[in-house]
Amino acid sequence: MSYSIKTWNEFKNYQRTCYRNYLFASGGLRCIGSTWSILAPLKGLGDDIYIIGGEPHAASTAGTFPRESVEDLLASEGVGLGFHACSYLKLFVGEVIRNKIAIPDGTIKDQYPKPDLIWTTHLCTQHSKWYQEVSRLLGGIPLYAIDMIGGGNSEKNSNIVNYVCQQIEEGIRWLERVTGREFSDELFFKAAKNEIKVLVLWGNICALNRNIPAPLDERRLIALFPPAMVDRTTDQVAKIYEALFDEV
C-alpha cells in the first residue's frame, strides 16, 4: 500500500520508538496492559515510563512477523488457551511463553523484558484474565485492572462516572505503593490533556472521513490509529495528530 499522507513516516517512527524504548530501557519503569486503559496516571510517576499495550503490539507482531506469530499462537494453545480465544491475547501470551519479543522495526529479541507493573482495563470477559495469566507466567508482576463499564451516554450517568473515577483514584495510590514513587499531579495533568486531545483529534479525523469521496480509505485509517493506542499522553503524539487533522 502506497501512502500519500505526509505525516506517515512520523506515525511509523513514533510507534517504533515507543517499542524500542520499552525493549532497551536501562532504567525507568516498564508497564504492560490494555491500551484502552487510562494511561495518564502512569505518567504521574515520571518521564521515564515505557509502555507496551497488548492490542497494537500483538497486531503489529502479526503483521510484521507472520511466522513468529504462528509460533506464538501455537505456544498459547499448547498451554491450554482455546483456539476460540482472542487472537491478541494468544499472540501476546505466546511471546511471554516463548520468552521472545518482536517489534515492527524488525527486531526480534530473546528474553522477554520483564515489566515492573501491569496497568490494565477490564474491557471484556478475557482482558483481566489475560494479564493475570501474564503476571503469573512472569513470576507475579503487580497488577491493577480498572473495570470499565458504560458506552453510549455513560458519561451522563454520575454513578458510572464515579465508579470509574474511584477506581482510578485508588489506582494512583496503588501506583505509589507499588513503585515507591511520589505521584506528580503536574505530570498527570499534562498527560491527561494530551490523552484527551489525541482521542478528540482522532474522532474528528474519522468524522471528516464521512465526506464523499472520503479522504482516507479504511486501510489508512487502521494504519494511522496505532500511535493513539501505543502512547497518547505525549506532546509528540498530539503534534502528529494535529498535523494529520490539518492534512485530512
C-alpha positions in Angstrom: 0.0 0.0 0.0 1.5 3.4 -1.0 0.8 6.4 1.2 0.3 9.9 0.2 -0.1 11.0 3.8 2.8 13.5 4.5 2.8 12.6 8.2 3.1 8.8 7.6 6.7 8.5 8.5 6.2 10.4 11.7 3.5 7.9 12.7 5.7 4.9 12.0 8.7 6.4 13.8 6.6 7.3 16.8 5.3 3.7 17.3 8.7 2.1 16.6 10.4 4.5 19.1 7.9 3.7 21.8 8.5 0.0 21.4 12.3 0.4 21.2 12.3 2.5 24.4 10.5 -0.3 26.2 12.8 -3.0 24.9 16.1 -1.3 25.6 15.3 0.9 28.6 18.3 0.9 31.0 16.2 2.5 33.8 12.7 3.8 34.5 9.6 1.7 34.7 8.3 -0.8 32.1 4.5 -1.2 32.0 2.2 -3.5 30.0 -1.5 -3.7 29.8 -4.5 -2.9 27.6 -4.0 0.3 25.6 -7.7 1.2 26.2 -6.6 1.9 29.8 -6.5 5.4 31.0 -2.7 5.9 30.5 -2.2 9.4 32.1 -2.0 8.1 35.7 1.2 6.1 34.7 2.8 9.3 33.6 2.2 10.9 37.0 5.1 8.7 38.1 7.7 10.4 36.0 9.0 11.0 32.5 10.7 7.5 32.3 7.6 5.3 31.9 7.7 2.9 29.0 4.5 1.2 27.8 3.7 -1.7 25.6 0.0 -2.2 25.1 -1.3 -5.7 24.3 -3.6 -5.0 21.3 -1.4 -2.8 19.0 1.7 -4.8 19.9 0.0 -8.1 19.0 -1.4 -6.7 15.8 2.0 -5.2 14.8 3.7 -8.5 15.5 1.2 -10.4 13.4 1.6 -8.0 10.5 5.5 -7.9 10.6 6.3 -11.4 11.6 3.7 -13.9 10.4 5.9 -17.0 11.1 6.7 -15.8 14.6 3.0 -15.1 15.2 2.1 -18.7 14.3 4.6 -19.9 16.9 3.1 -17.5 19.4 -0.4 -18.9 18.7 0.8 -22.5 18.9 2.6 -21.8 22.2 -0.5 -20.3 23.8 -2.7 -23.1 22.6 -0.1 -25.6 23.9 -0.6 -24.4 27.4 -4.4 -24.5 27.3 -5.7 -21.3 25.6 -8.5 -22.4 23.3 -8.5 -21.8 19.5 -11.5 -19.6 20.0 -9.7 -17.2 22.5 -8.8 -13.7 21.5 -6.0 -13.6 18.9 -4.5 -10.5 20.6 -4.4 -12.4 23.9 -2.8 -15.5 22.3 -0.2 -13.6 20.4 0.8 -11.6 23.5 0.9 -14.6 25.9 2.7 -16.6 23.3 5.7 -14.2 23.3 5.8 -14.5 27.1 5.7 -18.3 27.0 8.4 -18.4 24.3 10.5 -15.8 26.1 10.8 -13.7 22.9 9.5 -10.3 21.7 9.2 -8.8 18.3 8.6 -5.2 17.3 7.7 -3.6 14.0 11.1 -2.2 13.2 12.2 -5.8 12.5 13.8 -6.5 15.9 13.3 -10.0 17.5 14.8 -10.1 21.0 15.3 -13.2 23.1 14.4 -12.9 26.7 11.1 -11.1 27.2 11.8 -7.8 29.0 10.0 -8.2 32.3 7.6 -5.3 33.2 7.7 -3.6 36.5 3.9 -3.5 36.7 0.7 -4.2 34.8 -1.8 -1.4 34.5 -4.8 -2.5 32.5 -8.6 -2.3 32.0 -11.2 -4.9 32.1 -13.0 -4.4 28.8 -14.3 -7.8 28.0 -14.6 -11.3 29.5 -10.9 -12.0 28.8 -9.0 -8.8 29.4 -8.2 -9.1 33.2 -7.6 -12.8 32.9 -5.2 -12.1 30.0 -3.0 -10.0 32.2 -3.5 -12.2 35.3 -2.0 -15.1 33.3 0.9 -12.9 32.0 1.6 -11.8 35.6 1.6 -15.4 36.7 3.9 -16.5 33.9 6.4 -13.7 34.7 6.5 -14.6 38.4 3.8 -12.4 39.9 4.0 -8.9 38.4 1.9 -6.4 40.4 -1.4 -5.9 38.5 -4.1 -3.3 38.7 -7.2 -3.6 36.5 -9.9 -1.0 36.2 -13.4 -2.3 35.5 -14.7 -0.1 32.6 -18.4 0.0 32.2 -20.7 2.2 30.1 -20.8 3.0 26.5 -23.2 5.3 24.7 -24.2 8.1 27.1 -22.5 6.6 30.1 -20.7 9.9 30.8 -24.0 11.4 31.7 -24.6 8.8 34.4 -22.9 10.0 37.6 -23.0 6.5 39.1 -20.9 5.1 36.2 -18.6 8.1 36.2 -18.0 7.9 39.9 -17.5 4.1 39.8 -14.7 4.5 37.2 -13.1 7.6 38.8 -12.9 6.0 42.2 -11.0 3.1 40.7 -8.6 5.5 39.0 -8.0 7.4 42.3 -7.4 4.1 44.1 -5.1 3.1 41.2 -3.0 6.2 41.7 -2.5 5.3 45.4 -1.7 1.7 44.3 0.9 3.0 41.8 2.6 5.0 44.6 2.7 2.0 46.9 4.0 -0.5 44.3 6.7 1.8 42.8 7.7 3.7 45.8 7.5 6.9 43.7 5.7 10.1 44.6 2.8 10.9 42.2 3.1 14.2 40.3 -0.2 16.0 39.7 1.5 18.3 37.2 2.8 15.4 35.1 -0.6 13.7 35.3 -2.5 16.8 34.2 -0.1 17.2 31.2 -0.5 13.6 30.2 -4.3 13.7 30.6 -4.6 16.8 28.4 -2.7 15.1 25.7 -4.6 11.8 26.1 -7.9 13.7 25.7 -6.6 15.8 22.9 -5.4 12.9 20.8 -8.7 11.0 21.1 -10.7 14.0 20.2 -8.5 14.7 17.2 -8.8 11.1 16.1 -12.6 11.3 16.4 -12.7 14.5 14.3 -10.4 12.8 11.7 -12.9 9.9 11.5 -15.8 12.4 11.2 -14.1 14.1 8.3 -13.9 10.8 6.6 -17.7 10.8 6.2 -17.3 13.2 3.3 -17.8 11.8 -0.2 -15.3 11.0 -1.5 -13.7 10.0 1.8 -10.2 11.5 2.1 -8.8 8.2 3.7 -9.5 4.6 2.9 -10.1 2.1 5.6 -6.6 0.6 5.5 -5.1 4.1 6.0 -7.5 4.7 8.9 -6.4 1.5 10.6 -2.7 2.1 9.9 -2.9 5.7 11.4 -4.7 4.7 14.6 -2.0 2.7 16.5 0.1 5.7 17.8 -3.1 6.8 19.6 -3.1 3.4 21.3 0.6 2.9 21.9 1.0 6.1 24.0 -1.3 9.0 23.5 0.0 11.0 26.5 3.0 12.8 25.0 3.3 16.2 23.3 4.9 14.5 20.3 1.9 12.3 19.6 -0.5 15.2 20.0 1.5 17.2 17.4 1.4 14.4 14.8 -2.3 14.0 15.1 -2.8 17.8 14.9 -0.7 17.6 11.6 -2.8 14.7 10.4 -6.1 16.5 11.2 -4.9 19.6 9.2 -3.9 17.4 6.3 -7.1 15.4 6.2 
